[in-house]
Amino acid sequence: MKLKSRSLVTLIVLAVMLAGASIASAKTQIDFRFSLGGQLGETVQQLVKDFNESQDEFEVVAFFRGDYAESMTASIAAYRAGNPPHIVQIYEVGTQTMLLSGAVYPVFQLMGDYGIDIDWSDFVPAVYAYYTREGNLYSLPFNSSSPILFYNKDIFAAAGLDPERPPKTWQEVEEFSRQIIDSGAARYGFTTGWPSWVLLENMHAWHGLPFASHGNGFESLDTELLINREFGMRHVSALAKWQQEGIFHYGGRGDSANWIFMNEECAMMPHSSALIGSMKKSGLNWGAAMLPHWGDPYPIANSIIGGATLWVMKGHDSDEYRGVAEFLDFVAQPKQQAWWHKQTGYVPISIPAAELLAAEGHFEKEPYQRIAINQLNYSEPTADTKGLRLGNFVEIRNVVEEELENIFGGKKTVQDGLDDAVKRANQLLREFAEIYQ
C-alpha cells in the first residue's frame, strides 16, 4: 500500500507539473529584439519581466540581436524571409529606412486596431515629432536622449573658476578652457562624444537652423545637406582653431572620447544625457548644464534626440498583435516611463511621466536629469528643429565625421572639408532617393 500511495502521489505531482507547463506554453509568445547591452540591457529585461508578470496571456521574450545597424538589417531580411520578430528596437538614424521598408505595422494603426486609447499629445513634442509621418506616430519612442554639457567641478575649482557656474556660450567655453589650460588644471579644455550628432546635427537645431533641406528630409527625399553654410563654417572654424590650440581635443567617433574626460585630461564634454548613469558611478565631482550657444544673431531653439524606438513588424497573427499592443501600452505608461528614466537616464517620453517624476521630488534629488528635458522643450519644434529624416543616414554620419577628422587633422581647410562632406552626403541621399522614389 505504501508503494502504491507513493506512486499515486508521484502521478499527481507529475500531472500538476504537466498542467502548469501546459498553461505556461499556452501563453502567446511575443518576440522582441533589442540592441542595448550591459546595465541597459538588464533594465530592458526587467521591464519585460514586469510586463510578463502583470498578466497571464502573453509572454514577451526579449533577446539581444547585436548593434542597431545589424539588428535593423537582420529584421528587414527576416520580414522578407517570412519570419520577422514582432518588435525590434531601431536607432533614430534608421527611421527613414524603416518607414520605406514596407515591413512596418505603424504604431498609431496598431493601437487603433486593438482599441487602446493613447493620447498622442501626451508625448514630448520634440520626441513625438521625430517619429511621425503625416501627423501619425509610426514607432513607439523608447530610449530617447539629448546631448548636454558635462563638466568637472574639481578642475573648474583648481583653475579658479566657479564650480557651480558652467559656461553658457561657446565664447565662455573658449574663455574657461584657456584659463583651465593656463592654470595647469587640465591638459585640454573640452572634448566631445558623438561628433556629428553633437557638434553639427544638434548645434544646427539648437540655433534654430536646418541641417538639411526640405525640413531636414521630412518633406522630400530630394534632400541636400546644408552644413557648409554660414553657421556651419563659423562653428567648425572655431572648433578647428581650438583643436590646433589645444583648447578642444577631438577624441574620435561614438563615445571613444569618454576616457579623456573620465581621466580628467579635459574639463568639459558635450555628450548624451544617457551618460548620467555612468557619471554617477565614475567617482568624479561632476556637474552638467545645457549645451553652449553662440548667441546673437541665432535664437535658442531646442535640441534634438538620439536613441531608438520600438517598431512593430508585419507578418503575424491578430492574437499576437493584441499582445504587442498591450506591451507597448505598458511601456508607454507614465509609471513605467518614470521607472525607465530613473534606471537609465534616458528622458521620459511623455509629459505625464515627467510630471509624475516632478511630483515625487525626483528632479530635486537628481537635477541633472531634467536638463535634457528642458532642452527638448525649450521651444516648440519647427520644421528645422524637430529632427532629421535622411536616407543612408549611418553612411552620411560616417562621411561627416571623416571630413571633420580631415579638418581637425589639418588635411583640409574648413571650407573644403565641409564642401566635400556635403558633396559626398548628397550623393548618398540621391542613391537612397533613386531606390525609394
Secondary structure, DSSP 8 states (H G I E B T S, - for coil): -HHHHHHHHHHHHHHHHHHHHHHHHTSEEEEEEE---HHHHHHHHHHHHHHHHH-SSEEEEEEE-SSHHHHHHHHHHHHHHT---SEEEEEGGGHHHHHTSS-B--HHHHHHHTT----GGGB-HHHHGGGEETTEE-SEEEEEE-EEEEEEHHHHHHTT--TT----BHHHHHHHHHHHHHHTS-SEEE--SSHIIIIIIIHHHHTT--SBHHHHTTS-SS--B-TTSHHHHHHHHHHHHHHHHTSB----STTTTHHHHHTTSEEEEEEEGGGHHHHHTT---EEEE---B--TTS-------EEEEEEEBSS--HHHHHHHHHHHHHHHSHHHHHHHHHHH--B-SBHHHHHHHHHTTHHHH-GGGGHHHHHHTSS---TTTS----TTHHHHHHHHHHHHHHHHTTSS-HHHHHHHHHHHHHHHHHHHHHHH-
